[in-house]
């Protein structure tokens, strides 16, 4: 069943968009409640994650852990969906 769905997503060229939507939808589960509660804006465009946080301290911490965030999100998606994190 999974293979059939993957083939369908690839055929209609929407697999990447589906993975991006899954990352946004499961943001709290992936990053944790603390980070999710301080996230005010979150979207993905052109393999860039745009992230706006209400806490400047948390923003500074996450800027230093940019690559770890990218690796975590891509591992969750199962492919390279995010190449860059941009803090707004």
Secondary structure, 3 states (H helix, E strand, C coil): CHHHHHHHHHHCCCHHHHHHHHHHHCHHHHHCHHHHHCEEEEEEECCEEEEEECCHHHHHHHHHCHHHHHHHHHHHHCCCCCCEEEEC
